[in-house]
Amino acid sequence: MDDSAKRLLQRLMRRIPTPTLRSALEKWGRLTTEQQKSMDFTQSKWALTERLLGICEENELAVKQLTDLEMIHVIDNPDQGMWYAFQLMDPEDDAKSVDLTQFKEQFKSHLRELVRNVSIKMKKHTDEAVWIRIAWGDTFSRPNHLKPTYIVHYLQTPYVFVTSITSKQKPLLSQALVLSTRYQAIKDANLSGRKLTAIRDLLMKKYQQVFPTKYPIPPPENNQTISTFVLLFIDQHIEKEQAELAANRLQMACEAFGGGMLPQLQSAVYKLETKFRDHSNKTMTEREEPFRCVVKFTSTNLLESFRHCASSGIASTPVTPLLSCIPLKGRNYFLITDNGPGPSSQRGQPQV
Amino acid sequence: MTLQPPKSNTSATTSGCFHLKQRNVHYSTQHKYSQNMEVATTKGVLSHLSRLEVQKRSLKSQPQQPGGVKALRATVEALLTQRDQLRAEIQTHKNIKKLRVSMDKQCTNEEEETEEGMDEDSENSNLLRLMARHTQLKDLLHAHNVVGGYNVVKTRQGKGVCVSVATFYEGVYLNTYNLEIDVKPTVRISRHNVPPFIPLNNLAEQSNMQTDLRTLLDPLSQHLNAFAGRQQQFKFVKELHKSVEVMESNVLCSLLVLKFTVPREKTAVLCSLDYTDCTRSLPTRVHFESDGRICLVQKFPRLYITCHLADAFIKRDL
């Protein structure tokens, strides 16, 4: 095994945690049953790495097979790293009949035309997702397998999810994607997150949405535990009076954000470019440049937090469109500018 | 319990039970007349005349009046009861109409509790209420069919609607998709849960939704139902035929490649199903390949194109 393969294996072993290592190795299928048995998973990571290095040398495995193992691990644990969503625009007429074989061939040939030394691996997952692993090289150097880019795409949908890509590699990837999927352009969807499953579910509308009906939804069960606790301190009559208002708030909150389990977004960023409006402060109002500020919301489950704010009354209902457009438009990065015609305008409508 | 999908073009018919009774009365008098005519023609005119003479003589001797009067009185009573029945039915219809007006008003203003004072006792009024509700539901169903079978709910004080499009396959209801549409100032889709591989934006652009919303909803329903049908068929094939291996599929279920073994010859066959028309749940093209060459099995393609996927697999095995 050459040095680059050894380094790749060491990096892999650092990345893959021990509990998932056994199943990853089994799926990989490159170890014989005796070799599999000889791996003692109670040992330290360092010891395991050494053992695996020995096995790979026995089986004469190279970088190509090791990248298989990495891909298996990433596909099974997609909620790591930072994922960015892109949207393909303006499909051609034959975009909906692009099948897997055609996509694979076209993507590989287009990317290889653009980049001299590139290693591409494509794999179809059981949930119809096409996973692509790219190791980038250039005219003078071989592909760098230590910093691969992963891409996920569902055929016949306009969304592409990408992780670990540099700004130089982005236009090359965009071109290859647009040509192979038979669309005309690709743009940033302004949605990012640590969990691929979350941003995918948000864009593919795979979570439960709530629509206005004649019969509002009953309150969820966890509310009961809160209310029994609160009842110790609050009069039962107040609870009864507030019941209808609470049900209305819950209905509006669920219509804005969704019902049940929500996709786990971690942050939302609003970049505001506006004018300072306090007339008592002349120095600030007379500035020519727009007043810039950034508002960032972070949470372990941002949409759940927003929904709870609305249903408990902390945020006023009906939910402001600035918050409800996160699930509506499927983005968590917004640039808000004034609509007014100049610095002296009194009323500026926020435009997203 | 499975619900039946809505049938189109069923018009509500009212039953007129009193019409039947009238016909019955007519029938009995007509029958007597025809009987007499038959008797007259078979036995000869002279004998008939002599019989009439005998009858007249017996009429004179017998007190005919009471018998005739009795029969007439009986018919008068029957007609009187019939008239009362008809009058009662008219009254019922009038009461139901009144009830319907108040019921419809109650539905629109949910806070008002208008109680129409009923003169009848409580049992009668309950029955009337039920009958009024029955007619109300029949009218609602008729209106529902007129709208095209889509559930529509008014939102935002009349400035928007929420339309539900139901999908079903072989009598089983599957997913329901919703569209929230702003009606004022222009007709515009504001929110929906239609998956991204259904070309909703294209359909909206090509439709005439400013004037007729159904030009958007009908093609959308076609697409969604076809997709639901394809998805169900694919699911059934995977579940019922474990020997079938899926080589390729996509989220839209429009390109499927399946591998199966012909039972007797034990050869592997690759079957590619191409659903180019996304508004249909039957394939447009079926392609068979075995050992790299195209199969000469000619009867199979027609089978796959005319009937659904899972059924075709069952038929193939037989």
Contacts between the chains, C-beta under 8 A, distances in Angstrom:
chain1	res1	chain2	res2	distance
A	96	B	199	7.9
A	96	B	252	7.1
A	96	B	254	6.9
A	96	B	278	7.0
A	97	B	254	7.6
A	97	B	255	7.2
A	97	B	274	7.7
A	97	B	276	6.2
A	99	B	248	6.8
A	99	B	250	7.6
A	99	B	255	4.8
A	100	B	248	5.4
A	100	B	250	7.6
A	100	B	255	7.8
A	101	B	248	7.9
A	124	B	248	7.6
A	128	B	249	6.3
A	128	B	250	5.6
A	128	B	251	4.7
A	154	B	197	7.7
A	154	B	250	7.7
A	154	B	251	5.2
A	155	B	250	4.8
A	155	B	251	7.1
A	155	B	252	8.0
A	156	B	197	4.6
A	156	B	250	5.5
A	156	B	251	6.1
A	156	B	252	4.5
A	156	B	254	7.0
A	157	B	195	7.9
A	157	B	196	4.8
A	157	B	197	5.0
A	157	B	251	6.3
A	158	B	196	6.2
A	159	B	196	6.7
A	203	B	196	6.9
A	204	B	195	6.3
A	204	B	196	6.0
A	205	B	193	5.1
A	205	B	194	7.3
A	205	B	195	5.7
A	205	B	196	7.1
A	209	B	178	7.3
A	209	B	191	8.0
A	209	B	193	4.4
A	211	B	162	5.2
A	211	B	164	7.4
A	211	B	178	4.0
A	211	B	180	6.4
A	211	B	191	7.8
A	211	B	193	7.6
A	212	B	153	5.7
A	212	B	155	4.7
A	212	B	162	4.8
A	212	B	180	7.3
A	213	B	153	6.1
A	213	B	162	7.6
A	214	B	153	6.2
A	328	B	191	6.0
